[in-house]
Structure formats: structure tokens, C-alpha cells
């Protein structure tokens, strides 16, 4: 048998394999570059290669906050707080009516004008600076919408010349149906009764009483211009408005 030398066939150069090898190398190098790029950004986010660098943190400065110190004021040892308590008005017994230097008349005729109707009494005592005229009328003359569901005192203050006098104090006190009454009213607060008119509601229904309520005119310094004038109230709807007209005598 003949001896034959078997030699491998030389490999042929393949461009296809070479291209794939080059592409594989490029991909590996690209992966390495991308890994290095992200690792560099992760380690140093402020690197210039980071397209989205983090915002710069604001600079913090140490500030000193001032504290407020409360100053304690020490009062002098001689200072003593005091309070003045105004005593409630006291009731004058009915017998003193005979000593009043003024004449108070009562009638059922409503007063519709600013002409004073009071009469000054004569006597040895010095007359008060003002007098009063009291009448009783139906409240529906001024409050028709309330029917008989009302009880109150109203009126006006006139000067010696018959002209209205504003901002005079009218004090109303006493008891009504077991309740204490104490009001201070200013003339001019109810112009339905005239320029210097005043009004004070006492109840939402008529109540009868006898000399348990009083009214008094004061000037703007709380000086009495009349004595305390006691009056009655009635339970009828035709006399549930007590009309008082004060007239200054001088």
C-alpha cells in the first residue's frame, strides 16, 4: 500500500468572519466605555461629562435669632388698685311726691307736637331745672306691626324755648313683674317721637304696676334735672306706651 502524506487544506481567508470579529470588538469596547461613563457619573455627579448635573445646594449661613426680653414693671409700693361701684338707684317713697317742685300730670291724650304741656308748680322750694308730663297711649300709634305685644316708655326732651334738646340722659329704674329695671337712654335715639325722642322697651306684653318704676332726666354730666318721677303701667293695649315729655324750665 502506498504511503500518502495527508496535509490539511489551508484555510481560506473569510471577510465575513473578519467583519463579525471587528463588530464584536467594537461592541465590547462600547460596553466598557458606557460602563466607565456611568461609573464616573455615579462616583462624581458633578463631573463635566454628566449631561444632567444635580442642582447646587444653597449655601447655609448661621444666623443669630434675637430673643425678646420681657421687662417687668414694678409698681410703687404706695399704689393700690381701687374700683368704684356705682350704687343702684334707690326708690323714693311715694310720700315725697308732695315735696316735688314740679307738677306731673297724667292723661290719656297722646302728645303729638314739640310744644311743652307741663306746668311749673309754685312754692317756697327751689324748683328743679326741668319738669315732666306723663301720658298713656296705645303703642300701635308708633308700632302698628306689633299690635298689643309691647310695653315701653318713650318721649322727648324740650328746651325752655320749646326746641328739641339732644344727648340728654334719661335714667329709668325700679322693678317690673319682679325684675329689676335700670336703663340709661339718650335723647335723640328714637326720632319717631321727635328730633330729641327716646324709647325703651320694657316687655313684649302689657304689665300692670303701681309706682314701681321711676324716670329721671339728667344732663350730660349726670346731674339730675328732675327728681325721680314714679309712674304706673297698665295691662290694657290702649295704655301700653308711657309717653314722657321733659321740658327744661331754665
VOTORGU-710861 format. One record per residue (C-alpha): x, y, z. Coordinates in pm, 1 decimal. Layout:
<sites>
> X:Y:Z
...
</sites>
This chain:
<sites>
> 0.0:0.0:0.0
> 129.7:339.9:-98.1
> 208.5:586.8:172.7
> 32.0:919.8:132.2
> 108.7:1234.8:334.0
> -221.8:1385.9:435.8
> -184.9:1761.0:479.4
> -465.9:1974.8:597.0
> -610.1:2206.7:347.4
> -512.4:2566.7:409.6
> -796.8:2775.2:544.1
> -930.8:3027.3:313.9
> -947.4:3389.9:427.7
> -1307.6:3487.3:505.8
> -1403.1:3855.9:505.9
> -1733.4:3772.0:665.3
> -1571.6:3626.5:977.8
> -1333.4:3922.0:999.5
> -1618.7:4174.5:987.8
> -1808.0:3994.3:1262.6
> -1498.4:3982.1:1481.5
> -1441.5:4355.1:1436.7
> -1805.8:4431.5:1520.1
> -1783.4:4211.5:1828.5
> -1472.6:4400.4:1944.3
> -1644.4:4735.1:1883.2
> -1946.5:4623.2:2088.2
> -1726.6:4505.8:2377.1
> -1530.7:4832.3:2372.7
> -1858.3:5027.3:2361.0
> -1992.9:4837.3:2659.8
> -1673.0:4908.8:2852.0
> -1694.0:5279.4:2761.1
> -2058.3:5307.1:2864.4
> -1983.8:5124.9:3190.7
> -1693.5:5361.5:3261.1
> -1912.4:5664.8:3168.1
> -2191.0:5575.2:3412.7
> -1946.4:5466.6:3682.5
> -1770.9:5802.5:3656.1
> -2103.4:5990.3:3685.5
> -2207.4:5770.4:3978.5
> -1883.4:5844.4:4166.2
> -1876.0:6213.8:4078.2
> -2220.1:6350.5:3979.2
> -2067.9:6695.4:3926.1
> -1832.4:6575.5:3651.1
> -1847.8:6787.3:3333.7
> -1944.4:6476.5:3137.1
> -2274.0:6448.3:3327.8
> -2543.1:6593.4:3099.9
> -2779.9:6634.0:3396.3
> -2570.4:6751.9:3691.2
> -2755.2:6792.2:4025.7
> -2859.6:7141.0:4129.9
> -2619.0:7322.6:4352.6
> -2716.2:7317.8:4719.4
> -2788.1:7658.5:4871.7
> -2522.5:7800.0:5096.1
> -2629.2:7787.6:5456.8
> -2537.6:8072.9:5683.1
> -2556.0:8065.0:6055.6
> -2790.6:8332.2:6180.0
> -2846.6:8455.2:6528.0
> -3211.1:8494.2:6626.6
> -3259.8:8778.5:6869.3
> -3451.1:8690.5:7180.9
> -3709.8:8918.2:7333.9
> -3663.1:9003.6:7696.9
> -3976.4:9087.7:7887.7
> -3933.5:9383.5:8113.4
> -4120.3:9350.8:8441.1
> -4263.3:9680.2:8559.0
> -4262.9:9713.5:8932.4
> -4541.9:9920.9:9076.4
> -4470.8:10160.7:9353.7
> -4546.0:10025.2:9697.1
> -4792.3:10306.0:9762.1
> -5008.0:10219.5:9459.4
> -5327.6:10035.4:9547.5
> -5584.9:9943.9:9282.0
> -5929.9:10069.3:9363.8
> -6262.4:10025.3:9195.0
> -6566.1:10242.0:9217.2
> -6900.3:10066.8:9224.6
> -7194.0:10281.1:9126.1
> -7473.5:10210.6:9374.9
> -7806.6:10112.3:9223.7
> -8073.8:10377.9:9221.9
> -8280.9:10381.8:9537.6
> -8652.9:10414.3:9541.8
> -8811.4:10721.3:9693.8
> -9127.9:10657.3:9889.6
> -9448.7:10788.8:9741.2
> -9498.6:11043.4:10018.1
> -9218.8:11258.2:9875.4
> -9441.1:11343.3:9578.0
> -9586.3:11629.9:9776.4
> -9239.2:11786.3:9800.6
> -9164.5:11782.2:9427.3
> -9119.8:12137.0:9294.2
> -9292.0:12041.3:8971.8
> -9636.5:11927.4:8865.8
> -9667.6:11594.4:8684.5
> -9997.4:11547.1:8505.0
> -10128.3:11221.0:8363.1
> -10387.5:11195.7:8089.5
> -10487.2:10964.5:7806.6
> -10422.2:11221.5:7534.7
> -10110.9:11149.5:7318.4
> -9857.5:11428.3:7276.8
> -9814.7:11494.2:6903.1
> -9615.2:11818.9:6894.7
> -9296.5:11968.3:7039.3
> -9496.0:12223.2:7247.0
> -9434.1:12170.6:7619.7
> -9752.9:12089.6:7814.0
> -9608.0:12063.5:8169.6
> -9699.3:12318.8:8433.0
> -9445.3:12457.1:8678.8
> -9562.0:12436.6:9038.0
> -9518.0:12731.9:9272.2
> -9385.8:12701.4:9623.0
> -9115.3:12800.8:9860.9
> -8875.5:12524.2:9748.5
> -8632.4:12596.4:9465.0
> -8780.2:12436.6:9150.0
> -8583.3:12176.2:8957.5
> -8436.6:12282.3:8622.3
> -8688.1:12066.8:8431.3
> -9038.3:11922.4:8461.7
> -9218.7:11624.9:8308.7
> -9557.6:11549.2:8160.7
> -9668.4:11182.7:8150.4
> -9948.0:11040.2:7936.9
> -10053.3:10685.9:7841.7
> -10136.3:10590.7:7484.7
> -10156.1:10280.8:7264.2
> -9823.5:10158.9:7128.8
> -9987.4:10089.3:6792.5
> -9967.6:10463.8:6723.0
> -9591.5:10411.7:6672.2
> -9560.1:10032.7:6634.9
> -9867.9:9915.7:6441.6
> -9696.4:9594.1:6335.9
> -9655.3:9473.2:6697.9
> -10025.8:9501.5:6784.6
> -10051.8:9465.1:7164.0
> -9728.1:9268.2:7205.7
> -9534.5:9560.7:7351.7
> -9477.6:9768.2:7666.4
> -9238.3:10057.4:7688.1
> -9152.1:10413.7:7780.9
> -9089.7:10685.4:7523.7
> -9094.6:11059.1:7487.4
> -8874.1:11359.8:7410.4
> -8674.9:11639.9:7573.4
> -8750.7:12007.1:7501.6
> -8567.6:12322.3:7599.0
> -8721.4:12625.2:7764.5
> -8776.0:12764.7:7415.1
> -8967.2:12453.0:7307.9
> -8688.0:12328.2:7079.3
> -8555.3:11971.2:7095.0
> -8253.7:11908.6:7320.0
> -8029.1:11619.8:7211.9
> -7793.8:11392.0:7407.9
> -7961.0:11437.5:7743.3
> -7956.4:11130.7:7970.4
> -8284.1:10972.7:8079.9
> -8247.7:10720.5:8361.8
> -8517.4:10457.9:8400.0
> -8522.8:10233.5:8706.7
> -8731.3:10033.7:8951.3
> -8891.9:9691.0:8928.8
> -9144.8:9539.7:8689.9
> -9301.0:9196.1:8725.5
> -9036.2:9101.6:8982.9
> -8743.4:9207.4:8759.8
> -8504.1:9495.1:8826.8
> -8512.6:9773.9:8568.4
> -8209.7:10000.1:8517.5
> -8155.7:10179.9:8185.3
> -7982.8:10498.7:8073.8
> -8119.4:10639.3:7745.8
> -8002.6:10934.5:7536.6
> -8245.1:11181.0:7388.1
> -8237.1:11156.7:7010.9
> -8217.7:10775.4:6989.5
> -8578.1:10743.0:6864.2
> -8667.6:11018.3:6618.4
> -9015.5:10874.2:6565.3
> -9112.9:11075.5:6874.6
> -8938.4:11391.9:6756.6
> -8584.3:11511.5:6698.3
> -8499.1:11460.2:7066.2
> -8712.9:11148.3:7102.2
> -8618.8:10847.3:7312.5
> -8763.4:10499.8:7366.6
> -8702.5:10199.3:7592.5
> -8884.0:9865.6:7555.6
> -8986.7:9707.5:7888.0
> -9171.7:9390.6:7784.3
> -9331.6:9205.5:7493.7
> -9675.1:9236.0:7653.8
> -9856.1:9490.9:7874.0
> -9797.8:9457.4:8250.2
> -9978.8:9645.6:8524.7
> -9771.9:9808.0:8800.7
> -9820.7:10087.0:9054.6
> -9537.2:10330.1:9131.6
> -9273.9:10056.5:9095.3
> -9096.3:10232.6:8807.6
> -8940.3:10577.1:8800.3
> -8782.4:10804.6:8540.8
> -8541.9:11096.7:8580.4
> -8380.7:11349.9:8347.0
> -8004.6:11410.5:8378.1
> -7775.3:11647.1:8194.9
> -7468.2:11528.7:8004.2
> -7266.1:11535.2:8328.6
> -7516.6:11304.7:8506.9
> -7650.1:11594.4:8715.5
> -8022.7:11548.7:8793.8
> -8252.0:11797.0:8624.8
> -8565.1:11638.8:8777.2
> -8637.1:11425.6:9078.4
> -8720.6:11059.6:9034.1
> -9074.0:11056.4:8896.6
> -9268.6:10736.6:8972.8
> -9534.1:10625.3:8728.0
> -9777.6:10339.8:8666.6
> -9810.3:10089.0:8384.1
> -10127.1:9921.7:8260.8
> -10221.0:9581.3:8122.7
> -10450.5:9725.1:7856.1
> -10349.3:9763.7:7493.8
> -10469.7:10124.0:7483.2
> -10225.6:10235.2:7756.4
> -9917.4:10020.8:7699.0
> -9697.0:10315.6:7591.6
> -9588.1:10555.0:7867.1
> -9522.7:10889.1:7699.9
> -9295.8:11127.1:7896.2
> -9218.5:11480.3:7775.1
> -8939.8:11657.0:7965.9
> -8922.5:12036.6:7945.8
> -8629.5:12239.3:8072.8
> -8751.7:12537.6:8272.4
> -8427.8:12731.9:8253.4
</sites>
